[in-house]
């Protein structure tokens, strides 16, 4: 899990990167929760997501947004963080030009940033959003959502009421040419305390069932 430093739009960004064994391994970029509430790339949920993709054979990068850890810059209410994510994806693609597919994953604030990145980068084939803050941020930009993916939420989330996420998932699942799965974890709070094992199992089951080669293109062709 080597440390990497790459250039972002507002200075250097710090990350942890795993390079997949296959020469054309798919890539996944993972985004952490709200920096102003202590979110970092070492968050336990992000760490669990990271290793779920590693086990599936992906090349995986998680990194600290600007102003977090050793990443330069300061918090920018999402706009700058989206630019950071785009730079991180650029860095990954430079090292993996022949990747079979491209995925983005995020937890809470990171899920919001990840879904915005999804709309801006057509090469992203799929997503995993854990506890997307649908009651705090506007997700109407997903019109339509261009890629298939997974949304996971806890029924006991004290920060983001489950019905708000269920509404978002239902809206996305009704769109053509993509498949959005929604999974709830019983009694899980926003940070999945004592439920990380269940979250990991859910991620492993989902990733184990997806094709590694451009799932959106395959679904559209079908």
N, C-alpha and C positions, 0 to 999 in steps of 0.2 A: 504494500500500500504506500508507494513512494509519494513524498511531498512534491508538489509542482508549484511553480510560480509562473504566471503568464500575464501579459499586458492586458489591462482593461481600459475602458474609456476615461477613467479618472485615476489611473495609477495601477500599480501591480496588484494582482489578485492571488490569493493563496488557496491551494486546493490539495486534494488527495485523489490519486488516479490509479486505477487498475487496468492493465492492458490485457485484453482477452488473448487466449492462446491461438485461436484461429486467425489466419491472415486477413480474413474478411469478416471478423467478428462484428456483430451489431454494436451500436454505441448507445449509451444512456447518460443523460445529464440530470443530476439531482439537486434540488433547490431547497434551502433550509427556511425555517419559520422566521417570524418577525424579529429583526435585529434589535429593535428597541425593547423587546421583551426577553432578551437573552438568547435569541435564536442564533445558532452557529451550525457549521457543517458537521459538527460532532454530536448534534442532537441525536438522541437514541432512536427516534423514529426514522430520521434520515439515514442513520447508520444501518438500521435494519433494512431499509429499502436498497441501500447501496449493495449490501451483501446478497440480497435476493437477486439482483441483476447479475452480480458476479457469478453466483451459482448457475445461472442460466447461460453463461458463456459470453456475456457482454464485456466490452471495454467501458468502464464506468468512471465518471468524474463527479465528485462533489466538491464544492468550493465555498469560501466565505464571501458574502457580498461585501461591497465597499464599507470600510469602517469597522469591519468585524475581524477579530484576530489580527493577523499580519496583513490583511488586505488594506490598501490605501484608500483614501477618500472618506466621505461621510454619508450618512443615511440620506436618501433622496425620495422618500415617500413612494417608492415603487418605480418611478420613471428611470432613474439611474440604475436601479437593480435589474430592470429589464434589459438595459444596455449591457450590464455586467454578464447576464445570462447569455446574451447573443455573442459576446466576446468569448465566453467559455465554450459555447458550441463551435465557434470558429476554430478555437484551439484544438478541440477534439477532432474536428473534421480534417484538420491539417495533418494529424497523426494517423488518421483512419480513412484515407480517401476511398477505399474500396469496401466500406462497411455495408453489410447486407441491409441494414435498416437503422433508423434513428428514433430514439425514444426520449421523452422528457418526463421527469417525475418531480413532485414537490409535496411538501407538507405544510398545511395552513397557509401563511403568507406566500411560501414558496410554491404552493399549488396555484395560487392566483397569478403569480409571475409566470409559472410554467404554461398555463393556459393562454396567456397573452403571447408568449413566445411561439406557441403552437400556431397561432393565427398569423404570425409574421414570417414563419419559416416553413414553406411548403414541403421541405424535405423531411419534416418530422412525421413519422408514420403512426406513432401511438403515444399514449400518455398514461400515467398513474397519478391520480390526485388523492392524497390522504387528508381528510378533514379540511376540505376547501371552505374558506370563510364566506359562505354565500350570503350570510346575514350582514356582513361588514362591507364587502366590496361588490362592485357591480360586475356581473358575469355576462351581461347581455351582449358583449362583443362577440360571443360565440354564436354567430348568426351567419351561416351555419357553422357548427363545429366540424373541422375538416378531417379529423382522424378518430379512429376507434380508441377505446381505452377503458380504464377501471377507476371507479370512484369508491373509496372506502371511508366509512364514518362510524363513530361510536354512538350508541343510543343514549349514553349518559354524558355526552359532550356538554360541558358547562359553559362554554364560550360560543359555540355555534350550534343552535338547536337543530336536531336531526331533520325535522320537517323542511327546513330551508334548503338543505342539501338534497333531500329526496325530490323536492320540486325541481331543482336544477338537473338532477340526474334523469328525471322523467322527461324533461324538455329535450335534453340531448339525445336520449335513447330513441326518441321519436323521429329523428332525422334519417334521411336516406343514405345508403351506401356506407354507413358506419355502424359499429356495434359498441354501445356503451354499457358496461356491466356496473351494477351498483351493489355493494356489499356492506351490510351493517354488522358491527361487532357488539353483541349484547353487553351492557354495563360498562362499556369502555368510555373513559373520559377523553378530553381533548388531547392529552399527552399519552394516552394508551397505557397509563400506569397499571402494572400487573396484567396487561393484555398484549404486550409486545410479542409474545409467543404466538398468540392467535393472529395478530397482524401479519407476522412473518409467514405463517401457514397460508393465510389468504393470498399473500403476494406470490408465494411459491406455486400455489395451485393455479393462479391466473397466468403467470409467466410460463409455467410449464405447458400451458395449453395454447399458446399463441405461436404462429409461424414466425421464424426469425427473418424471413425474407418479406419485406414490404407488405404488411398485412392489409393496409388500406388499398393498395393497387390490386391486390388479389381479390379483395372483397368487391371492389368496383367492377372488376372484370367478370366476376361471377354473376 
